[in-house]
Amino acid sequence: MYKYILAVSIFYCIACSANAQPKNYTVSNAHSHNDYVHPDLFYAAYSEGFGSIESDIFLYQDQLIIGHDTADLKAGLTLEKYYLLPLDSCARSNGGKQVYQKKKKQLILLIDIKTSPTETLNKLVSILEKFPLLISNPTLRFVITGNRPSPVLYTSYTKYIWFDGILSDHYESEALSRIVMMSDNFRKYAGWDGKTDISASDKEKLLTSIQSSHALRKPVRFWNAPDTILAWKQFMQLGADYINTDHIRELAAFLKQ
């Protein structure tokens, strides 16, 4: 009987560990933070096979302008031109059924709303309706972060609109059904700089938060986090599902080793 209980306990621990983090980290676990600041925006991360690409948007003069703050509005770079049209082209080149050439490879377009959530999201939906290949694509998810509507409204949005949860917040089951991932400010959990060994207390706080999200079967990403090789290794050891980076090619090369 003791051997049976022990065997079950070991199996349970292995299963929990398997659910907690990917067995092997690849570029699908990479997140291109503030992707639009790169000269080759969208294509740099896409060509490396990143699993998540982020763009901030402002509703300005009835257009969705990409950028980090209001100073970027002058450039007039639109989400439609620099992300949606390229994605549509990629989908068409792959027969319209997937955004990456590799079959079933997933991509998240994380859209960080900087202006009013209701008006901006309504505008986004109206633009996305022009791209039927994208909104019906099983390998692509449009995930809203930043200024989000109240979680009680999540299920009221069209089925191709998903949301980024806040790791430290509590959500009812209905809202959770529309949340794809959990993200949070790394500095709420740790003061580590990613250059030296992480403290035991910081490590414990991060691990606890990651495990709480995994218990809900939601992957985890930290923003405002250290962006060094040592940090990437530590996030992998902790089981963070997406590695947030501003160094696209460096992280891609690291993960492809």
HELIX and SHEET records of a PDB file:
HELIX    1   1 TYR A    2  ALA A   20  1                                  19    
HELIX    2   2 VAL A   27  ASN A   29  5                                   3    
HELIX    3   3 ASP A   35  VAL A   37  5                                   3    
HELIX    4   4 TYR A   43  GLU A   48  1                                   6    
HELIX    5   5 THR A   70  ALA A   75  5                                   6    
HELIX    6   6 LEU A   79  LEU A   79  1                                   1    
HELIX    7   7 GLU A   80  LEU A   84  3                                   5    
HELIX    8   8 LEU A   85  SER A   93  1                                   9    
HELIX    9   9 PRO A  117  LEU A  128  1                                  12    
HELIX   10  10 PRO A  132  ILE A  135  1                                   4    
HELIX   11  11 PRO A  151  SER A  156  5                                   6    
HELIX   12  12 SER A  173  LEU A  176  1                                   4    
HELIX   13  13 PHE A  186  LYS A  188  5                                   3    
HELIX   14  14 ALA A  200  ALA A  215  1                                  16    
HELIX   15  15 ILE A  229  LEU A  238  1                                  10    
HELIX   16  16 ILE A  248  LYS A  256  1                                   9    
SHEET    1   A 4 GLN A  63  ILE A  66  0                                        
SHEET    2   A 4 SER A  52  TYR A  60 -1                                        
SHEET    3   A 4 ALA A  30  SER A  32  1                                        
SHEET    4   A 4 ILE A 243  THR A 245  1                                        
SHEET    1   B 7 GLN A  63  ILE A  66  0                                        
SHEET    2   B 7 SER A  52  TYR A  60 -1                                        
SHEET    3   B 7 LEU A 107  ILE A 113  1                                        
SHEET    4   B 7 LEU A 140  GLY A 146  1                                        
SHEET    5   B 7 ILE A 161  ILE A 166  1                                        
SHEET    6   B 7 ILE A 179  ASN A 185  1                                        
SHEET    7   B 7 VAL A 220  TRP A 223  1                                        
END                                                                             
